[in-house]
Amino acid sequence: MQRIDNDTVRRILDTADIVEVVSDFVKLRRSGSGYMGLCPFHNERTPSFSVSKAKGICKCFSCGKGGSPVGFIMELEKLSYVEALKWLARKYNIEIKERELSPDELAAASERESMLALNEFALSFFERTLTETEEGRNIGLAYFRERGISDASIKKFRLGYAPEKRDALALEAMKKGYSAEMLKSTGLCSASERGTLYDKYRGRVIYPIFGLSGKVLGFGARTLKSDKGIAKYMNSPESIIYHKSNELYGLYQARRAIVTLDKCILVEGYMDVISMSQRGVENVVASSGTSLTDGQITLIHRFTSNVTVIYDSDPAGIKASIRGIDMLLAQGLNIKVMLLPEGDDPDSFAKAHTLEEIQQYMAENETDFIRFKARIMQSTTDTNDPVARAGIISSMAKSISVIPDPVIRSEYVKECARLLSTSEEIVSLQVAKFRNETLEKDGIKAKQTPEEKPAPVTDPTIQVRASRSQDQAAFVRPCEMEVLRLLVRYGMVTLATVQDSDGIERNLSAIDYARQELEGDEIEFINSDLAHLFQAIIDLQPQWDAELPAITEQAQAEARRFIDAEMVNLRSQALSMAELAKKGEKIEQQGADIQAEFINQAAEQFVARRLSQSPDNTVRSLATTLISEKYVLSKIYTKDNQKVETERDLLPTRVPRAIYGLKSARLQWDERELRNKLINNSGEVDTQEILQTLQNMRKIIAEIAKFLGERIILPK
C-alpha cells in the first residue's frame, strides 16, 4: 500500500489549468482578462461564476463557492483532497507516484482496503441474488415491487437480497480468498459455538450504505418475516470503515441535488429516502432510524446550511426528535420543520402524491423551528398552569441559546416572546442563563478574573466574557482580513531592501514586515480562523526560500533571451559606436527589468496558489475569498500615457497602513473597555489611574490616526 508522494502532488497542482477543469462542467465565455459562466453550485440565470486563468482560481460572487482546480473538484464532486488529486491526475494523464507506507500505516490501510473490497463483493452478491435467482425474485424483488419501488430506483440505490441458505455468502466469499476474520469484522458473518461461519443477513432485503466516494461502507438489512422474535432491522457493526454516527443513508445519491438546491431534506428511514427520490425529490437523506448525531450534522453542513426535517404526525416521536433540532441549530444551520398529514410518513406520502403536489405541500407547510416547537409544546402542555408555562419558556429558551449567531438569536428571542405572550426580557435572561451554563461546561468561566465574571442571571445587564470576546473579534475582523488579503496576494513580494545588524542588505517581504510588526507589539489575531490562515502564510516562507534560486535562474534566462535577441537586431543596424553603446545600455536595463518583473510575478502568485490548493478546508476557503475580486479596475492612463500605479506598486504604503489599522482597532477596543470600566466602577479600581491610562491611550490612537493619514515610506 502506498501514498501519493509530494513531488507528484506538486506536479498535479502545477499542471491543472483552472479554465480547462471548470470547462468540463461549465460553459465559459471570455470576459475581460478572465471567463464567466453559470455557477454549477446553485441555480442562476445571470452568470456570476468567474474564472481567472492568471490567478488559477474560480469564484461565484453570488453563493461564494469556488477555489483552485483541486478545491473546485472537491466542492463540486464532494471528494476528499486525495480523491480530487487523483481525479485531476486522470484528466491530465499524470502517473500517480506513491511512497511506501510504514508497517503500521500499511497494516491499517491494508485492512481498510480489504474490508471495502469485501463489502463491494458482498453487494454484488446481494444484487445478483435479488435479480438472477428464483428465491431473490420471488421474495426480495416481489417485496420491493409491492412497496412501489421501480427497477430504476433498485439500480440507483443498488438494493439486494440475502438468500436464506445459512452460509451462501460465506462460501462464495472464501472461494474468492476472503478470510473468515474479515467476514466477521465487516459484520457480514458470525461464527457459531462450533466455529462455523453463518450469514447474518440471510432472508433479508439489503440496503447498502455508501460513503461520499461511492465506496460501500456498510449495510442495513430488513427481515420480511412477521416473527416478532426476530429483529426487524440489522445493521453493519462499527468498524474502521463504518461509523454509523458519521454516515447518512442516501447522501451519496443526493449530494449533487443538495448542492444545486442548497437544501437538505432529512427523514428517518431507507424507504422514505427511496420513495421521495423516486418521485423526484432527490435532495433527501435519512438518519437510518437512529438519533441524529453531531457527525451527521457536520456531514450535512458540508453541502448546505438549509435543512428541512420531515416528521409524521406522531406527537411522541416528534417530541423525542426535538433534541435533534437543537443539535442542528447549534451548528449554525437554518432549520425548517414539516409535519405530514395524520397517518402518513414520507414513504407513503411520496407514493400518494405527484412531485408538484409534494412541492406545493412543502411550500405551504414548512415552518420555522420556533413556531413548530412552540405549537408542539403548547398542544401537549396545560398552558393555564404557571409552572407548565415556565417549563415551555425554559425549553424554548434552551433551544434558542444554542444558536451561535447573536443576531439570529436576538430575532428568535423576539419571536419566542411574541408566541408565548411573555416579555423579551424574560426570554433573554433565560437564554443568557443557558449560554452561561454552556460556557461553564466548556471551561470558559474558569479562565475569567473576578471582575470579568458575568453578573447574576437575575441582572438584566448580564454580560458574559465570551460574548465580549465575540464582539471584539467582530470589531477587529475587517482589519485582520485586510492584513491577510495583502499577505495572501503579495506575501512574498519585496517591500524594501534593509540592512541587518551585520550591515548585510536583504530583501524585506510583506510577510517579514507584518510578522515583525505584530510580534513586536505582541499582537495576535483574535479570530481563530484568521489566526490559522496567518500561520499557514508564515509556514510558506521556507518553501519560497527553497524555490527562489530556481525562480531567479528562470528569470535570468528570460532576461538573457530578450537581451540576446535585441542585441542581434541592434547589430544589424547602421549605428555609430556611441549609439550602439547607448542603446545597448538601454537593452541591458530592459533585461534587468524583465528579470525583476519575472521574480515579482512569481512572488505575487506564490502564496495565493499554495493556499488555494491547501488540503485544509479553512485555509483554502479563506484564501480563495481573499484572492477573488468581483470587480477589476480597467487600465487607466495619464495624459502622458503613463499607467497609474498598481496595488503592488503601492505595497510599501498599503501593508504598513493595514498593520497600523489593525493596531488602531485593537487600541480603540481597549479604550472602549476602559471607558466602560470607568462608568461601571464601584470604587474597586483607582479612577485616577483609569483616566490617566485613557489619556495615554487616546494620544497613541491620535498619533496612529495622523500616521495613517500620511503616506508611509519604508527605507529603500
C-alpha positions in Angstrom: 0.0 0.0 0.0 1.3 3.4 -0.9 0.5 7.1 -0.6 0.9 9.9 -3.2 4.3 11.5 -2.8 4.8 15.2 -2.5 6.5 15.6 -6.0 3.5 14.0 -7.7 1.1 16.2 -5.7 3.1 19.3 -6.8 3.1 18.2 -10.4 -0.7 17.7 -10.4 -1.3 21.1 -8.8 1.1 22.8 -11.2 -0.4 21.1 -14.3 -4.1 21.6 -13.6 -5.5 24.5 -15.5 -8.5 26.1 -13.8 -10.1 27.1 -17.1 -9.8 23.5 -18.5 -11.1 21.9 -15.3 -14.1 24.2 -15.0 -14.9 23.9 -18.7 -15.6 20.2 -18.1 -18.7 21.3 -16.1 -19.5 24.9 -17.1 -19.8 26.7 -20.4 -17.4 29.6 -20.1 -17.2 32.8 -22.2 -14.4 35.3 -22.3 -14.9 38.4 -20.1 -12.1 40.8 -19.9 -9.0 39.0 -18.7 -11.0 36.1 -17.3 -14.0 34.0 -18.0 -17.6 33.9 -16.8 -20.3 31.2 -16.7 -23.4 30.0 -14.8 -22.5 28.8 -11.3 -22.5 24.9 -11.0 -23.2 25.2 -7.3 -26.6 26.9 -7.5 -29.3 27.8 -10.0 -28.9 31.1 -11.6 -29.9 32.9 -14.8 -27.3 35.6 -15.0 -23.6 34.3 -15.0 -21.8 35.2 -11.7 -19.2 32.4 -11.8 -15.8 34.0 -12.5 -12.7 32.0 -13.6 -9.2 33.6 -13.6 -6.6 31.7 -15.5 -3.9 34.1 -14.2 -4.8 33.5 -10.6 -5.7 29.8 -11.1 -9.0 30.1 -9.2 -12.7 30.3 -9.7 -15.3 32.1 -7.6 -19.1 32.6 -7.6 -19.9 36.1 -6.5 -23.4 35.1 -5.7 -23.0 31.9 -3.5 -19.3 32.4 -2.7 -18.2 28.9 -3.7 -15.1 28.2 -5.8 -11.4 27.7 -5.4 -8.4 26.2 -7.2 -8.7 23.3 -9.5 -8.5 20.8 -6.6 -10.8 22.9 -4.5 -13.4 23.2 -7.3 -13.4 19.4 -7.8 -13.6 18.7 -4.1 -16.6 21.1 -3.8 -18.4 20.0 -6.9 -17.9 16.3 -6.7 -17.8 16.2 -2.9 -14.5 14.3 -2.9 -11.7 14.3 -0.4 -8.4 16.1 -1.1 -6.7 12.9 -2.2 -9.6 11.8 -4.3 -9.7 15.2 -6.1 -5.9 14.9 -6.8 -6.5 11.5 -8.4 -9.4 12.9 -10.4 -7.1 15.6 -11.8 -4.2 13.1 -12.4 -6.6 11.0 -14.5 -7.6 14.1 -16.5 -4.0 15.1 -17.3 -2.7 11.6 -17.6 -0.3 12.1 -14.8 1.1 8.9 -13.3 0.4 8.7 -9.7 3.7 8.1 -7.9 3.2 6.9 -4.3 5.5 6.3 -1.4 5.6 3.2 0.6 3.7 3.3 3.9 5.2 2.4 7.2 4.4 -1.0 8.6 1.7 0.4 10.9 0.2 2.5 8.1 0.4 -0.4 5.8 -1.5 -2.7 8.2 -4.3 -0.2 8.8 -4.6 0.7 5.1 -4.5 -2.9 4.0 -7.2 -3.9 6.4 -9.4 -1.0 5.3 -8.9 -1.7 1.6 -9.7 -5.4 2.2 -12.9 -4.6 4.1 -14.0 -2.2 1.3 -13.3 -4.8 -1.3 -15.2 -7.4 0.6 -18.2 -5.1 1.0 -18.2 -4.5 -2.7 -18.1 -8.2 -3.4 -20.9 -8.8 -0.9 -23.1 -6.1 -2.5 -22.6 -7.6 -6.0 -23.6 -11.0 -4.5 -26.8 -9.5 -3.0 -27.7 -7.7 -6.2 -27.3 -10.9 -8.3 -29.3 -12.9 -5.8 -32.1 -10.3 -6.0 -32.5 -10.3 -9.8 -30.9 -13.6 -11.0 -32.2 -16.2 -8.6 -35.7 -17.6 -8.2 -35.6 -17.0 -4.4 -34.5 -13.4 -4.9 -37.1 -12.6 -7.5 -39.9 -14.3 -5.6 -39.2 -12.8 -2.2 -36.8 -9.8 -2.4 -37.8 -8.4 -5.7 -41.5 -9.1 -5.0 -41.2 -7.1 -1.8 -39.7 -4.1 -3.4 -42.3 -4.1 -6.2 -45.0 -4.4 -3.6 -43.6 -1.3 -1.9 -43.8 0.5 -5.3 -40.0 0.6 -5.9 -39.1 0.8 -9.6 -36.3 -1.1 -11.3 -34.5 2.2 -11.9 -34.6 3.0 -8.1 -33.4 -0.5 -7.3 -30.4 0.0 -9.6 -29.8 3.6 -8.3 -29.7 2.6 -4.7 -28.2 -0.9 -5.5 -30.7 -2.8 -3.4 -30.2 -6.5 -2.9 -31.4 -9.7 -1.2 -29.5 -12.2 1.0 -30.6 -15.8 0.4 -32.0 -18.0 3.2 -29.1 -20.5 3.0 -27.1 -20.5 6.2 -23.7 -19.8 4.6 -24.3 -18.9 1.0 -22.3 -15.6 1.2 -19.6 -17.1 3.4 -18.8 -19.9 1.0 -18.7 -17.6 -2.0 -16.5 -15.1 -0.3 -14.0 -17.7 1.0 -13.8 -19.1 -2.6 -12.6 -15.7 -3.7 -9.9 -15.6 -1.0 -11.6 -13.5 1.7 -10.8 -14.7 5.3 -13.2 -15.7 8.0 -11.9 -13.0 10.2 -12.6 -10.3 7.6 -16.1 -11.6 7.1 -16.7 -11.3 10.8 -15.0 -7.8 11.0 -17.4 -6.4 8.4 -20.4 -7.9 10.2 -21.4 -9.9 7.2 -21.0 -13.2 9.0 -20.8 -14.6 12.6 -19.3 -17.8 14.0 -21.3 -20.4 15.8 -20.1 -22.1 19.0 -18.5 -24.8 16.9 -16.6 -22.1 14.9 -18.5 -22.5 11.7 -19.5 -19.3 9.8 -23.1 -18.3 9.1 -24.5 -15.3 7.1 -26.0 -12.7 9.4 -28.4 -11.1 6.9 -29.9 -14.3 5.4 -33.5 -14.0 4.2 -33.4 -10.1 4.3 -33.6 -7.4 1.8 -30.4 -5.3 1.7 -29.9 -1.5 1.7 -26.2 -0.7 1.1 -24.8 2.5 2.8 -22.3 4.4 0.6 -19.6 6.9 1.6 -19.2 10.1 -0.4 -16.6 8.5 -2.7 -19.1 5.7 -3.6 -17.5 3.0 -1.6 -19.8 0.6 0.3 -19.2 1.2 4.0 -22.0 -1.0 5.5 -25.4 -2.5 5.1 -28.9 -2.2 6.5 -30.9 -5.5 6.3 -34.7 -5.8 6.8 -36.4 -9.1 7.6 -39.5 -10.0 5.6 -40.8 -12.3 8.3 -43.6 -11.4 10.7 -41.9 -13.2 13.6 -41.7 -10.6 16.5 -38.8 -12.5 18.0 -36.6 -11.5 15.0 -35.1 -8.0 14.8 -36.8 -6.0 12.1 -33.5 -4.4 11.0 -29.9 -5.4 11.3 -27.0 -3.1 10.6 -23.3 -3.4 10.0 -21.3 -3.1 13.2 -18.8 -0.2 13.9 -15.5 -0.8 12.2 -12.5 1.0 10.7 -14.6 1.7 7.6 -18.1 2.2 9.1 -19.1 4.7 11.8 -22.9 4.8 11.9 -22.9 8.2 13.6 -20.9 9.8 10.8 -23.0 8.4 7.8 -26.3 9.3 6.3 -28.3 7.0 4.1 -28.8 8.3 0.6 -26.3 11.1 0.8 -24.1 9.7 -2.0 -27.1 9.7 -4.3 -28.5 13.1 -3.1 -25.3 15.1 -2.8 -25.5 16.9 -6.1 -29.2 17.7 -5.7 -28.5 19.1 -2.2 -25.8 21.4 -3.6 -27.9 22.5 -6.6 -31.0 23.3 -4.5 -28.9 24.4 -1.4 -31.2 22.4 0.8 -31.3 19.0 2.5 -34.4 17.2 3.5 -34.0 15.0 6.5 -36.2 11.9 7.0 -35.9 8.8 9.1 -35.8 5.5 7.1 -34.4 3.9 4.0 -37.8 3.6 2.2 -38.5 7.3 3.0 -35.4 8.3 1.0 -36.0 5.9 -1.9 -39.7 6.8 -2.4 -39.1 10.5 -2.2 -36.2 10.3 -4.6 -38.2 8.1 -7.0 -40.9 10.8 -7.0 -38.4 13.5 -8.0 -37.5 14.9 -4.6 -33.8 14.0 -4.8 -32.2 16.1 -2.0 -33.3 13.6 0.7 -31.2 11.8 3.3 -32.0 9.6 6.3 -30.5 9.2 9.7 -31.3 5.5 9.3 -33.7 5.2 12.3 -31.1 6.5 14.8 -31.0 9.7 16.8 -29.3 12.5 14.8 -25.6 12.9 15.7 -23.1 15.7 15.5 -21.1 13.8 12.9 -24.2 13.5 10.7 -25.0 17.2 11.1 -21.4 18.1 10.2 -21.7 16.0 7.1 -24.9 17.8 6.0 -23.2 21.2 6.7 -20.6 20.3 4.1 -23.3 20.6 1.4 -25.7 23.2 2.7 -26.8 25.3 5.6 -30.5 24.8 5.0 -32.3 21.7 6.4 -36.0 20.7 6.4 -36.8 18.0 8.9 -39.9 16.0 8.0 -41.9 14.3 10.7 -45.0 12.1 10.6 -47.8 13.2 12.9 -47.0 11.0 15.9 -46.7 13.5 18.9 -44.5 11.2 21.0 -42.0 10.8 18.2 -41.9 14.5 17.4 -41.2 15.5 21.0 -38.4 13.0 21.2 -36.9 14.4 18.0 -36.7 18.0 19.1 -33.3 17.3 20.6 -32.1 16.7 17.0 -33.3 20.2 16.0 -31.3 21.7 18.9 -28.2 20.0 17.6 -28.8 21.3 14.1 -29.3 24.8 15.5 -26.0 24.6 17.5 -24.1 24.0 14.3 -25.5 27.2 12.7 -27.9 25.5 10.3 -31.2 27.2 9.2 -33.9 24.8 10.2 -37.4 24.3 8.8 -39.8 21.6 10.1 -42.7 20.0 8.3 -45.5 17.7 9.6 -47.1 15.3 7.3 -50.9 14.6 7.3 -52.0 12.2 10.0 -51.3 8.5 9.1 -48.6 9.4 6.5 -44.8 9.0 6.6 -42.5 10.3 3.8 -42.7 6.9 2.0 -46.5 6.7 1.8 -46.8 10.5 1.2 -44.5 10.3 -1.8 -46.3 7.3 -3.3 -49.7 9.1 -3.0 -48.8 12.4 -4.5 -47.1 13.9 -7.6 -43.9 15.9 -7.4 -45.9 19.1 -7.9 -48.2 18.2 -5.1 -45.3 17.4 -2.8 -43.5 20.7 -3.6 -46.7 22.6 -3.0 -47.4 20.9 0.3 -43.8 21.7 1.4 -44.1 25.3 0.4 -47.3 25.7 2.4 -46.4 23.6 5.4 -42.7 24.2 6.2 -42.5 26.2 9.3 -39.7 27.8 11.3 -38.5 25.6 14.2 -39.5 28.2 16.9 -43.2 28.2 15.8 -43.1 24.4 15.4 -41.7 23.8 18.8 -44.0 26.3 20.5 -47.0 24.7 18.8 -46.0 21.2 19.8 -45.2 22.1 23.4 -48.4 24.1 23.8 -50.5 21.3 22.4 -49.1 18.8 24.9 -49.0 21.1 28.0 -51.6 22.8 30.2 -50.9 26.4 29.4 -53.1 27.6 32.3 -50.6 26.0 34.7 -47.9 28.7 35.6 -45.3 26.0 36.3 -46.0 24.3 33.0 -45.8 27.7 31.1 -42.5 28.4 32.8 -41.3 25.0 31.6 -42.3 25.8 28.0 -40.4 29.2 28.1 -37.4 27.5 29.6 -37.4 24.8 26.9 -37.8 27.3 24.1 -35.0 29.5 25.6 -32.7 26.5 25.8 -33.1 25.8 22.0 -32.5 29.5 21.2 -29.4 29.6 23.4 -27.5 27.1 21.2 -27.7 29.3 18.1 -24.2 30.7 17.5 -25.2 33.8 15.6 -26.1 36.6 18.1 -28.3 38.5 15.5 -30.4 35.4 14.7 -30.5 34.5 18.4 -31.9 38.0 19.2 -34.6 37.7 16.5 -35.7 34.3 17.8 -35.9 35.8 21.3 -38.4 38.4 20.0 -40.4 35.8 18.1 -40.5 33.4 21.1 -41.7 36.2 23.4 -44.5 37.0 20.9 -45.6 33.4 20.5 -45.6 32.7 24.3 -47.1 36.1 25.2 -44.3 37.0 27.5 -41.6 39.7 27.7 -38.5 39.7 25.7 -36.5 40.4 28.8 -37.7 37.1 30.5 -36.8 35.1 27.4 -33.5 36.9 27.0 -32.5 36.2 30.6 -33.3 32.5 30.2 -31.2 32.3 27.0 -28.3 34.1 28.8 -28.6 31.6 31.7 -28.3 28.6 29.4 -25.5 30.1 27.4 -23.7 30.8 30.7 -24.1 27.2 31.8 -22.7 26.0 28.4 -19.7 28.3 28.8 -19.1 27.0 32.3 -19.1 23.4 30.9 -16.6 24.5 28.3 -14.3 25.9 30.9 -14.6 29.5 29.8 -15.6 30.9 33.2 -12.6 29.2 34.9 -10.3 31.5 32.9 -12.1 34.7 33.9 -10.7 37.1 36.5 -13.1 38.1 39.3 -14.0 41.5 37.8 -14.7 39.8 34.5 -17.2 37.3 35.8 -20.7 37.9 34.4 -23.4 39.4 36.7 -26.0 37.1 38.2 -28.6 35.8 35.8 -31.2 37.9 37.5 -29.4 41.1 36.4 -30.9 42.4 33.1 -27.4 43.7 32.1 -25.9 40.2 32.3 -22.7 40.0 30.2 -20.5 37.0 29.6 -16.9 37.4 28.9 -17.2 35.1 25.9 -19.8 37.4 24.4 -17.4 40.4 24.8 -14.7 38.3 23.1 -17.0 37.6 20.2 -17.8 41.3 19.9 -14.1 42.2 20.0 -13.4 39.5 17.3 -16.1 41.0 15.1 -14.8 44.6 15.7 -11.3 43.8 14.6 -12.1 41.2 11.9 -12.2 43.7 9.0 -8.7 45.0 9.9 -7.4 41.4 10.3 -8.9 40.5 6.9 -7.3 43.4 5.2 -3.8 42.4 6.5 -4.4 38.9 5.4 -5.7 40.0 2.0 -2.5 41.8 1.3 -0.4 38.9 2.6 -2.3 36.3 0.6 -1.9 38.3 -2.6 1.6 39.8 -2.1 3.1 38.0 0.9 6.5 37.2 -0.8 6.8 40.5 -2.7 9.7 42.6 -1.5 8.7 45.8 0.2 12.1 47.3 0.8 15.8 46.5 1.0 17.1 46.8 4.5 20.4 46.2 6.4 20.7 43.8 9.3 22.9 44.2 12.3 25.9 42.9 10.4 25.4 45.5 7.7 24.3 42.9 5.1 21.5 44.0 2.8 18.5 41.8 2.5 15.0 42.0 1.0 12.1 42.6 3.4 9.0 40.9 2.2 5.4 41.8 3.1 5.3 38.7 5.4 8.6 39.6 7.1 7.3 43.1 7.8 3.9 42.0 9.1 5.3 39.3 11.3 7.9 41.7 12.9 5.4 44.5 13.5 2.8 42.2 15.1 5.3 40.2 17.2 7.0 43.5 18.3 3.7 44.7 19.8 2.7 41.2 21.0 -0.4 41.3 18.8 -2.1 38.0 17.8 -5.1 37.5 15.5 -8.3 37.3 17.7 -10.4 35.5 15.1 -9.3 31.8 15.3 -9.9 31.1 11.6 -7.8 34.1 10.6 -5.1 33.2 13.0 -5.0 29.8 11.4 -4.6 31.3 8.0 -1.9 33.7 9.2 0.1 30.8 10.5 -0.4 29.0 7.2 1.1 32.0 5.4 4.1 32.1 7.8 4.7 28.4 7.2 5.1 29.0 3.5 8.3 31.1 3.9 10.7 28.1 3.9 9.1 26.8 0.7 9.6 30.2 -1.0 13.2 30.3 0.2 13.8 26.9 -1.3 12.2 27.7 -4.7 13.6 31.2 -5.1 17.0 30.1 -6.5 15.3 28.2 -9.3 12.9 31.1 -10.0 15.8 33.5 -10.1 17.6 31.2 -12.6 14.4 31.2 -14.8 14.2 35.0 -14.6 17.8 35.4 -15.6 17.3 33.1 -18.6 14.2 35.0 -19.6 16.1 38.3 -19.4 19.1 36.8 -21.3 16.9 35.6 -24.2 15.5 39.1 -24.5 18.9 40.8 -24.4 20.4 38.4 -26.9 17.6 38.8 -29.4 17.6 42.7 -29.1 21.4 42.8 -29.5 21.3 40.7 -32.6 18.7 43.2 -34.0 20.8 46.1 -32.8 24.0 45.0 -34.5 22.2 44.7 -37.9 21.5 48.4 -37.8 24.0 51.0 -39.2 24.7 52.9 -36.0 27.8 54.6 -34.6 29.7 53.1 -31.7 28.3 55.8 -29.4 24.7 55.0 -30.5 25.3 51.2 -30.1 26.7 51.7 -26.6 23.7 53.9 -25.6 21.1 51.6 -26.9 23.0 48.6 -25.6 22.8 50.0 -22.1 19.1 50.6 -22.5 18.6 47.0 -23.6 20.5 45.7 -20.6 18.3 47.8 -18.3 15.2 46.4 -20.0 16.6 42.9 -19.4 17.1 43.7 -15.7 13.5 45.0 -15.5 12.2 41.8 -17.2 14.2 39.7 -14.6 12.8 41.7 -11.7 9.3 41.6 -13.0 9.5 37.8 -13.5 10.6 37.4 -9.9 7.9 39.8 -8.7 5.2 38.0 -10.5 6.3 34.7 -9.1 6.4 36.2 -5.6 2.9 37.8 -6.1 1.4 34.4 -7.1 3.2 32.1 -4.7 1.1 32.4 -1.5 -2.2 32.6 -3.3 -1.5 29.5 -5.4 -0.2 27.4 -2.5 -3.1 28.3 -0.1 -5.8 28.0 -2.7 -4.6 24.4 -3.2 -4.3 23.6 0.5 -5.9 20.4 1.8 -7.0 22.4 4.8 -10.6 23.5 4.2 -10.4 26.6 6.3 -7.2 27.8 4.7 -8.4 27.0 1.2 -11.8 28.7 1.6 -10.5 31.9 3.2 -7.6 32.2 0.7 -10.0 31.8 -2.2 -12.2 34.5 -0.8 -9.3 36.9 -0.3 -7.8 36.3 -3.8 -11.1 36.8 -5.6 -12.3 40.2 -6.7 -15.8 40.9 -8.1 -14.7 44.0 -10.0 -11.4 44.5 -11.8 -10.1 48.0 -12.5 -9.7 48.9 -16.1 -6.3 50.2 -17.3 -6.1 53.9 -16.7 -3.5 56.2 -18.3 -2.5 59.7 -17.6 -2.2 62.4 -20.3 1.4 61.3 -20.8 0.2 57.8 -21.4 1.8 56.6 -18.2 -0.1 53.8 -16.5 -1.3 54.5 -12.9 0.3 52.7 -10.0 -1.0 49.2 -9.2 -1.6 47.9 -5.7 1.6 46.0 -5.9 3.5 49.3 -6.7 1.8 50.8 -3.6 2.6 47.9 -1.2 5.3 49.9 0.8 2.3 52.1 1.7 -0.6 49.7 1.8 1.0 47.0 4.1 2.1 49.3 6.9 -1.3 51.1 6.7 -3.1 47.8 7.1 -0.9 46.8 10.1 -1.3 50.1 11.8 -5.0 50.0 11.1 -5.2 46.7 13.0 -3.2 48.2 15.8 -5.5 51.2 16.0 -8.6 48.9 16.0 -7.2 46.9 19.0 -6.4 50.2 20.8 -9.9 51.6 20.2 -11.5 48.4 21.6 -9.3 48.6 24.7 -10.2 52.2 25.1 -13.9 51.4 24.9 -13.4 48.7 27.5 -11.6 51.1 29.8 -14.4 53.7 29.4 -17.0 51.0 30.4 -14.9 50.1 33.4 -14.8 53.7 34.4 -18.6 54.1 34.0 -19.3 50.9 36.0 -16.6 51.5 38.6 -17.9 50.8 42.1 -14.8 52.1 43.9 -12.8 48.9 43.5 -10.4 50.4 40.9 -8.5 53.7 41.1 -10.5 56.1 38.9 -7.5 58.4 38.5 -5.4 55.5 37.2 -8.0 54.7 34.6 -8.3 58.3 33.5 -4.5 58.5 33.1 -4.4 55.3 31.1 -7.3 56.5 28.9 -5.4 59.8 28.2 -2.3 58.0 27.2 -4.2 55.6 25.0 -6.0 58.4 23.2 -2.7 60.1 22.4 -1.4 56.9 20.8 -4.7 56.4 18.8 -4.4 60.1 17.7 -0.8 59.6 16.6 -1.7 56.4 14.6 -4.6 58.2 13.0 -2.3 61.0 11.9 0.2 58.4 10.7 -2.5 56.6 8.7 -3.4 59.9 7.1 0.1 60.3 5.7 2.0 58.4 3.0 4.2 55.8 4.6 7.6 55.3 3.0 9.7 52.3 4.0 13.5 52.6 3.7 14.9 51.7 0.3 
